Amino acid sequence: MRYTYINGHILEHAQATLHISDLGLRRGYAVFEFFRVLKGVPVFLEDHLERFAHSAALLELEPPHGPEELARVVLELIDRNGMTEGGIQMLLTGGYSEDAFTPGQPNLIVTPIPVNPPPRQLYEKGGKIILHMNRRELPEAKTTDYLVAVRLAKRARAQGATEVVYHDGQWVSEGGRSSLLLVKNGVLVTAKEGVLPGITRKHLLQVARPLLPIEERPIALEELMHADEVLLTGATRQVMPITQIEDQPVGDGQVGPWAKALMGAFQRHLEAYLSQRGANAPRKV
């Protein structure tokens, strides 16, 4: 990717820098969004911009632009970089801080990044998750605090897992980089509070409502271990079936019928979105 946006300017990627006094670097005080670009369209952009603003408000950071201007910046970057597929990350930091503690004027970065989607076999045969006791600080905000997820990534890979799912010993919440859903007795269940409001999950729930009952409520760890089917959702993984938790199979260890139905419904929904947004969209800032 050649061009990046930083604080009102589109620059060559190598020229986009921040000073070392930035509070995002010094204290991890920052929020971000990440979304896919498919067929040149930023996927579910309006939802990501809304969540970006909400995350910033929870950290008492004020973005320099509203959603309309940010959308124009995103489209400009897609055009400048000739993107048809990839990802965009928007990052709002705590700004430069003289005492390395007090937030200043936020720094805004919008940058394209390459994306490597999960291998096809994870959707055909299902993936594995491992469990870890953890609760994110300010879980409703998408902050840059991924310390636990990054630290456990090596362990997950070594155990052949695609994700780490957090719990507190009694209740499960979400994955390190994904939302969690399960199916039990024909009912789709996902946590409503104490988790990041996943954008892909939001759209999956929309397409799932005509298909099966939905419950948004706390999920007990024991309930997860006895689920008929388990799903993860996220911008990169989209809708992924899970067929193993630690060393225990989910259901019969195969991708279940509800997972197949929901993956198909989501894919049709995504294609309709791309078709609608790709036609005659304004492309310049």
C-alpha positions in Angstrom: 0.0 0.0 0.0 1.4 3.4 -1.0 -0.6 6.1 0.7 -1.7 6.8 4.3 -3.8 9.5 5.8 -2.5 11.2 8.9 -3.9 14.3 10.6 -5.5 15.9 7.5 -2.9 14.9 4.9 -2.5 11.9 2.6 1.2 11.0 2.5 3.4 8.3 1.1 3.2 5.4 3.5 6.9 5.7 4.6 6.5 9.4 5.5 3.5 8.9 7.9 5.0 9.2 11.4 4.1 10.3 14.9 6.3 11.7 17.6 7.4 9.4 20.4 5.4 11.4 23.0 2.1 10.1 21.6 0.0 8.6 24.4 -1.1 5.7 22.2 2.6 4.6 22.1 3.5 5.6 25.6 0.4 4.3 27.4 -1.6 2.4 24.8 -4.3 5.0 25.1 -6.0 4.8 21.7 -9.0 3.3 19.8 -9.2 1.9 16.4 -11.4 0.3 13.7 -10.6 -2.3 11.1 -12.7 -3.3 8.2 -12.3 -5.2 4.9 -12.3 -3.7 1.4 -13.9 -6.1 -1.1 -14.4 -5.3 -4.7 -13.2 -1.8 -3.9 -16.0 -1.3 -1.3 -15.3 -0.7 2.4 -17.5 -3.3 4.1 -20.1 -2.1 6.5 -18.3 1.2 6.7 -21.2 3.1 8.3 -21.4 0.7 11.2 -17.6 0.9 11.7 -17.7 4.7 11.7 -20.5 4.6 14.3 -18.5 2.2 16.6 -15.4 4.3 16.1 -17.1 7.3 17.4 -18.6 5.4 20.4 -15.1 3.9 21.3 -13.6 7.4 21.1 -16.3 8.8 23.4 -15.7 6.1 26.0 -12.0 7.2 26.1 -13.1 10.9 26.0 -11.3 11.4 22.7 -12.8 13.6 20.1 -12.1 12.7 16.4 -11.2 15.7 14.3 -13.7 14.7 11.7 -17.3 13.4 11.7 -18.4 10.2 9.9 -19.1 11.8 6.6 -15.6 13.3 6.3 -14.0 10.0 7.5 -16.0 8.1 4.9 -14.6 10.4 2.2 -11.1 9.9 3.4 -11.5 6.1 3.3 -12.8 6.2 -0.3 -10.0 8.5 -1.3 -7.4 6.1 0.1 -9.0 3.2 -1.6 -8.7 5.1 -4.9 -5.2 6.4 -4.4 -4.0 2.9 -3.5 -5.9 1.2 -6.3 -7.4 -1.2 -3.7 -9.9 -3.9 -4.7 -9.2 -6.1 -1.7 -7.5 -5.5 1.6 -8.2 -3.8 4.9 -8.4 -0.3 6.3 -7.4 0.6 9.9 -8.5 3.9 11.5 -6.5 4.8 14.6 -7.2 7.6 17.1 -4.6 8.1 19.7 -4.4 10.1 23.0 -2.2 12.6 21.2 1.1 14.1 22.3 1.5 14.4 26.0 4.2 16.3 27.8 3.8 14.3 31.1 3.3 11.0 29.3 -0.1 10.7 31.0 -2.4 13.6 30.1 -4.2 13.2 26.7 -3.6 16.0 24.2 -5.1 16.6 20.8 -5.8 13.2 19.3 -3.8 12.0 16.3 -5.8 10.4 13.5 -4.4 7.8 11.2 -6.2 6.0 8.4 -4.1 3.4 6.6 -4.6 0.5 4.2 -3.1 -2.8 5.4 -2.9 -6.2 3.6 -5.3 -9.0 4.7 -4.7 -12.7 4.7 -8.1 -14.4 5.1 -8.2 -17.7 7.0 -7.7 -20.9 5.0 -10.8 -22.4 3.3 -10.5 -25.6 5.3 -11.5 -23.8 8.5 -14.9 -23.1 7.0 -15.3 -26.6 5.5 -14.1 -28.6 8.6 -14.3 -26.0 11.3 -11.7 -24.4 13.6 -10.4 -24.9 17.1 -10.5 -22.5 20.0 -8.7 -22.4 23.3 -9.9 -20.8 26.5 -8.3 -18.2 28.7 -9.4 -16.4 31.9 -9.5 -12.7 31.0 -11.8 -9.7 30.7 -10.8 -6.8 28.6 -10.7 -3.3 30.1 -13.6 -1.2 28.7 -14.9 -4.2 26.6 -17.5 -2.1 24.8 -14.6 0.1 23.3 -12.4 -1.2 20.5 -9.1 -0.1 22.1 -5.5 -1.0 21.1 -5.1 -3.0 24.3 -4.5 -6.4 22.7 -1.8 -7.5 25.2 -3.4 -10.8 26.1 -4.4 -11.7 22.6 -1.0 -11.0 21.2 0.8 -12.8 24.0 -1.4 -15.9 23.6 -1.2 -16.0 19.8 1.9 -18.2 19.9 0.2 -20.7 22.2 -2.9 -20.8 20.0 -0.8 -21.5 16.9 1.1 -24.2 18.7 -2.1 -25.9 19.6 -3.6 -25.6 16.2 -6.2 -23.1 17.3 -7.6 -20.2 15.3 -8.7 -18.1 18.3 -8.5 -17.6 22.1 -11.9 -17.1 23.8 -12.1 -15.3 27.1 -14.0 -16.3 30.3 -14.1 -15.4 34.0 -14.4 -18.9 35.3 -18.2 -18.9 35.0 -19.2 -16.8 32.0 -17.7 -16.6 28.5 -17.5 -13.3 26.7 -15.7 -13.1 23.3 -12.7 -14.0 21.4 -9.4 -12.0 21.4 -10.3 -10.8 17.9 -13.8 -12.0 17.3 -17.4 -12.3 18.6 -18.7 -15.6 19.9 -22.1 -17.2 19.2 -23.4 -20.7 19.9 -26.4 -22.8 18.8 -28.2 -25.0 21.3 -31.5 -26.7 20.6 -32.1 -24.6 17.5 -31.6 -21.2 19.4 -28.7 -18.8 18.5 -27.2 -17.3 21.6 -24.6 -14.5 22.0 -23.6 -12.2 24.8 -25.2 -8.7 24.8 -23.2 -6.9 27.5 -19.5 -6.8 28.5 -18.3 -7.5 25.0 -17.4 -5.4 22.0 -20.4 -4.9 19.7 -19.2 -6.8 16.7 -20.1 -5.4 13.3 -20.0 -8.8 11.5 -22.0 -10.3 14.4 -24.6 -7.5 14.0 -25.1 -8.3 10.3 -25.2 -12.0 11.0 -27.9 -11.5 13.6 -29.9 -9.6 11.0 -29.8 -12.4 8.5 -30.4 -15.0 11.2 -33.6 -13.6 12.6 -35.8 -15.1 9.9 -34.1 -18.5 10.3 -34.1 -19.3 14.1 -34.8 -17.8 17.5 -32.0 -15.5 18.9 -31.2 -14.9 22.6 -28.8 -12.0 23.5 -27.7 -12.8 27.1 -24.8 -14.0 29.2 -23.3 -17.4 28.2 -22.2 -19.8 30.9 -18.9 -21.6 30.3 -20.6 -24.9 30.9 -23.2 -23.9 28.2 -20.4 -23.3 25.7 -18.9 -26.7 26.4 -22.2 -28.4 25.6 -23.2 -26.3 22.6 -24.5 -28.0 19.5 -22.6 -25.6 17.3 -20.3 -22.7 17.9 -19.5 -19.7 15.6 -16.9 -16.9 15.5 -17.5 -13.7 13.6 -15.1 -10.8 12.7 -14.1 -8.5 9.8 -11.4 -10.9 8.5 -12.9 -14.3 9.4 -16.5 -13.2 8.6 -18.5 -16.2 9.9 -16.4 -19.2 10.9 -17.7 -22.5 12.4 -15.8 -23.9 15.4 -15.8 -27.7 15.9 -13.3 -28.1 18.7 -12.9 -26.4 22.1 -9.5 -27.2 23.7 -9.5 -31.0 23.3 -13.3 -31.5 23.2 -15.3 -31.7 20.0 -18.3 -29.4 19.5 -21.4 -31.5 18.9 -20.4 -34.3 16.6 -17.2 -32.5 15.6 -18.5 -31.6 12.2 -19.7 -28.3 10.8 -23.3 -28.2 11.7 -26.4 -27.5 9.6 -27.1 -24.1 11.3 -23.5 -23.0 10.7 -23.8 -23.9 7.0 -27.1 -22.0 6.8 -25.8 -18.9 8.6 -22.6 -18.8 6.5 -24.7 -19.0 3.3 -27.2 -16.3 4.5 -24.4 -14.0 5.5 -22.5 -14.4 2.2 -25.7 -13.5 0.3 -26.2 -10.5 2.5 -22.6 -9.4 2.0 -22.8 -9.8 -1.8 -26.0 -7.7 -1.9 -24.2 -5.0 0.2 -21.2 -4.9 -2.1 -23.4 -4.8 -5.2 -25.5 -1.9 -3.8 -22.5 0.1 -2.4 -20.3 -0.5 -5.4 -22.7 1.1 -7.9 -22.0 4.8 -8.6 -20.5 5.4 -5.2 -18.7 8.9 -4.8 -15.0 8.3 -4.6 -13.3 11.6 -3.8 -12.6 13.6 -0.7 
